[in-house]
Amino acid sequence: MPEQPLFTIGYEGATPDRLIESLREAGVTTLVDVRELANSRRPGFAKRALSQSLEAAGIGYRHMRALGTPAEGRAAVRAGRYGEMRRIFGARLAGTEAQAALGDLAASARAGRVCLLCLERDPAQCHRTLVAEAVASHGGFAIVHLSAAGALPA
């Protein structure tokens, strides 16, 4: 049986319209927001505005706060300390609430075409890749990184 794609996307450098266009091109049915705090200074990317735009485009929206990076992990990313972010987020991911959310996410991804959303354009520098890898480690998923702001970095 072929693997189900599990998409990820970052909105850094993108517009809401371009994000939705990328999701449509990939056939995504549900966007799962894995930011701990689903707000943004960028117009159109806060939880309410984003969920409304997605709904109008026929794409579902879910916020899974338990799969977000805690404040100290976000601070590590801003400082360029990606190894530290991975350690901090790894501890979060091992927790009971995050494990339950991962199970829920895996079930959703088996039922439809799901895409994980966070800010960072480069998936190698974002915790959404760690979330996707945790889901894919149970088998049956192929991780596909989408871009809403042009080509992904090499």
The 8 nearest C-alpha neighbors of each residue, nearest first, counted from 0:
[[1, 2, 139, 3, 140, 138, 141, 4],
 [2, 0, 3, 139, 140, 141, 4, 138],
 [1, 3, 139, 140, 141, 4, 0, 138],
 [2, 4, 140, 141, 139, 5, 1, 109],
 [5, 3, 141, 140, 142, 6, 2, 143],
 [6, 4, 142, 113, 141, 143, 140, 114],
 [5, 7, 114, 143, 144, 142, 4, 113],
 [6, 8, 115, 144, 114, 145, 116, 143],
 [9, 7, 145, 116, 146, 144, 115, 10],
 [10, 8, 120, 118, 119, 117, 116, 11],
 [9, 11, 118, 13, 12, 120, 147, 8],
 [12, 10, 120, 118, 119, 13, 9, 148],
 [11, 13, 148, 10, 14, 120, 147, 9],
 [14, 12, 148, 10, 147, 11, 17, 18],
 [13, 15, 17, 16, 18, 12, 10, 147],
 [14, 16, 18, 17, 43, 19, 13, 44],
 [17, 15, 19, 14, 18, 20, 13, 52],
 [18, 16, 20, 14, 19, 15, 147, 21],
 [19, 17, 147, 15, 21, 20, 16, 14],
 [18, 20, 22, 16, 21, 17, 23, 15],
 [19, 21, 17, 23, 18, 22, 16, 24],
 [22, 20, 24, 18, 19, 23, 147, 17],
 [21, 23, 19, 27, 25, 20, 24, 26],
 [22, 24, 26, 20, 25, 21, 27, 19],
 [25, 23, 21, 22, 26, 20, 27, 19],
 [26, 24, 22, 23, 27, 21, 145, 112],
 [25, 27, 23, 24, 22, 28, 112, 21],
 [28, 26, 112, 22, 25, 113, 29, 23],
 [27, 29, 58, 112, 59, 113, 111, 26],
 [30, 28, 59, 113, 58, 60, 27, 31],
 [29, 31, 114, 60, 113, 115, 59, 32],
 [32, 30, 61, 115, 62, 60, 114, 116],
 [31, 33, 62, 116, 34, 115, 61, 63],
 [34, 32, 67, 66, 63, 116, 117, 64],
 [33, 35, 67, 36, 37, 32, 117, 64],
 [34, 36, 67, 64, 68, 37, 33, 69],
 [37, 35, 34, 38, 64, 67, 39, 33],
 [38, 36, 46, 34, 45, 35, 39, 32],
 [39, 37, 45, 36, 46, 44, 40, 34],
 [38, 40, 45, 41, 44, 37, 42, 43],
 [39, 41, 42, 38, 45, 44, 43, 37],
 [40, 42, 39, 44, 43, 45, 38, 14],
 [43, 41, 44, 40, 45, 39, 48, 15],
 [42, 44, 48, 49, 15, 45, 41, 14],
 [43, 45, 49, 39, 42, 41, 48, 46],
 [46, 44, 38, 39, 48, 47, 37, 49],
 [45, 47, 37, 49, 48, 38, 50, 44],
 [46, 48, 50, 49, 45, 51, 44, 43],
 [49, 47, 43, 51, 50, 45, 46, 52],
 [48, 50, 44, 52, 46, 51, 47, 43],
 [49, 51, 53, 47, 52, 48, 60, 46],
 [50, 52, 54, 48, 49, 53, 47, 55],
 [53, 51, 49, 55, 54, 50, 48, 56],
 [52, 54, 56, 58, 50, 55, 51, 49],
 [53, 55, 57, 51, 56, 58, 52, 59],
 [54, 56, 52, 53, 57, 51, 58, 50],
 [57, 55, 53, 54, 58, 52, 19, 23],
 [56, 58, 54, 55, 53, 59, 28, 52],
 [59, 57, 53, 28, 54, 29, 56, 60],
 [58, 60, 29, 54, 30, 28, 53, 57],
 [61, 59, 30, 29, 50, 31, 58, 53],
 [62, 60, 31, 32, 63, 30, 59, 29],
 [61, 63, 32, 31, 64, 33, 60, 37],
 [64, 62, 33, 65, 66, 32, 61, 31],
 [63, 65, 35, 67, 66, 62, 33, 34],
 [64, 66, 97, 63, 67, 96, 100, 35],
 [67, 65, 64, 33, 63, 97, 68, 35],
 [68, 66, 35, 34, 33, 64, 65, 69],
 [67, 69, 72, 35, 88, 73, 70, 34],
 [70, 68, 72, 71, 67, 73, 35, 88],
 [71, 69, 73, 72, 74, 68, 35, 75],
 [70, 72, 74, 73, 69, 75, 87, 84],
 [73, 71, 84, 75, 69, 74, 70, 68],
 [72, 74, 70, 76, 75, 71, 68, 77],
 [73, 75, 71, 77, 72, 76, 70, 78],
 [74, 76, 80, 72, 78, 73, 84, 77],
 [77, 75, 79, 73, 78, 74, 80, 81],
 [76, 78, 74, 79, 75, 73, 80, 72],
 [79, 77, 75, 76, 80, 74, 81, 73],
 [78, 80, 76, 77, 81, 75, 74, 82],
 [81, 79, 75, 83, 76, 78, 82, 84],
 [82, 80, 84, 83, 76, 79, 85, 124],
 [83, 81, 85, 84, 80, 86, 75, 87],
 [82, 84, 86, 81, 85, 80, 87, 75],
 [85, 83, 72, 81, 87, 82, 86, 75],
 [84, 86, 82, 88, 83, 87, 89, 81],
 [87, 85, 89, 83, 84, 88, 82, 90],
 [88, 86, 84, 90, 89, 85, 72, 83],
 [87, 89, 91, 85, 90, 86, 68, 84],
 [90, 88, 92, 86, 91, 87, 85, 93],
 [89, 91, 93, 88, 87, 92, 86, 94],
 [92, 90, 88, 89, 93, 94, 87, 97],
 [91, 93, 89, 97, 94, 90, 88, 98],
 [94, 92, 90, 91, 89, 98, 97, 95],
 [95, 93, 97, 92, 91, 96, 98, 90],
 [94, 96, 98, 97, 99, 93, 92, 100],
 [95, 97, 99, 98, 94, 65, 100, 92],
 [96, 98, 100, 65, 92, 99, 94, 95],
 [99, 97, 101, 95, 100, 96, 94, 102],
 [98, 100, 102, 96, 97, 101, 95, 103],
 [99, 101, 97, 103, 98, 102, 104, 96],
 [102, 100, 104, 98, 103, 99, 105, 97],
 [103, 101, 105, 99, 100, 104, 106, 98],
 [102, 104, 100, 106, 101, 105, 107, 99],
 [103, 105, 101, 107, 102, 106, 100, 108],
 [106, 104, 108, 102, 107, 103, 134, 101],
 [105, 107, 109, 103, 104, 108, 102, 110],
 [108, 106, 104, 110, 105, 109, 111, 103],
 [107, 109, 105, 113, 111, 110, 106, 112],
 [108, 110, 106, 107, 111, 105, 3, 112],
 [111, 109, 107, 108, 106, 112, 105, 113],
 [112, 110, 108, 109, 113, 107, 28, 29],
 [111, 113, 27, 28, 108, 29, 26, 114],
 [114, 112, 29, 108, 27, 30, 5, 111],
 [113, 115, 6, 30, 7, 31, 5, 29],
 [116, 114, 7, 31, 32, 30, 6, 8],
 [117, 115, 32, 8, 9, 33, 7, 31],
 [116, 118, 9, 34, 33, 119, 32, 127],
 [119, 117, 9, 10, 11, 120, 116, 34],
 [120, 118, 9, 11, 121, 125, 117, 10],
 [119, 121, 9, 11, 10, 122, 118, 146],
 [122, 120, 123, 119, 124, 152, 151, 125],
 [123, 121, 125, 124, 128, 120, 119, 127],
 [124, 122, 121, 125, 128, 126, 120, 127],
 [125, 123, 122, 121, 81, 119, 126, 76],
 [126, 124, 122, 127, 123, 119, 128, 121],
 [125, 127, 129, 128, 130, 68, 124, 85],
 [128, 126, 130, 129, 125, 131, 115, 117],
 [129, 127, 131, 126, 130, 122, 132, 125],
 [128, 130, 132, 126, 127, 131, 133, 125],
 [131, 129, 127, 133, 128, 132, 134, 126],
 [132, 130, 128, 134, 129, 133, 135, 127],
 [131, 133, 135, 129, 134, 130, 136, 128],
 [132, 134, 130, 136, 131, 135, 129, 137],
 [135, 133, 131, 132, 136, 105, 137, 101],
 [134, 136, 132, 140, 138, 137, 133, 131],
 [137, 135, 133, 138, 134, 132, 140, 139],
 [136, 138, 135, 134, 139, 133, 140, 105],
 [139, 137, 135, 136, 140, 134, 2, 141],
 [138, 140, 2, 3, 135, 137, 141, 1],
 [141, 139, 3, 2, 135, 4, 138, 5],
 [140, 142, 4, 2, 5, 3, 143, 135],
 [143, 141, 5, 6, 4, 140, 144, 131],
 [144, 142, 6, 5, 4, 141, 145, 7],
 [145, 143, 7, 6, 8, 142, 146, 122],
 [146, 144, 8, 7, 143, 6, 147, 21],
 [145, 147, 148, 8, 149, 151, 150, 9],
 [146, 148, 18, 13, 17, 21, 149, 10],
 [149, 147, 13, 146, 12, 150, 11, 10],
 [150, 148, 146, 147, 151, 13, 12, 152],
 [151, 149, 146, 152, 148, 147, 153, 145],
 [150, 152, 146, 153, 149, 121, 120, 145],
 [153, 151, 150, 121, 120, 122, 149, 123],
 [152, 151, 150, 121, 123, 122, 120, 149]]
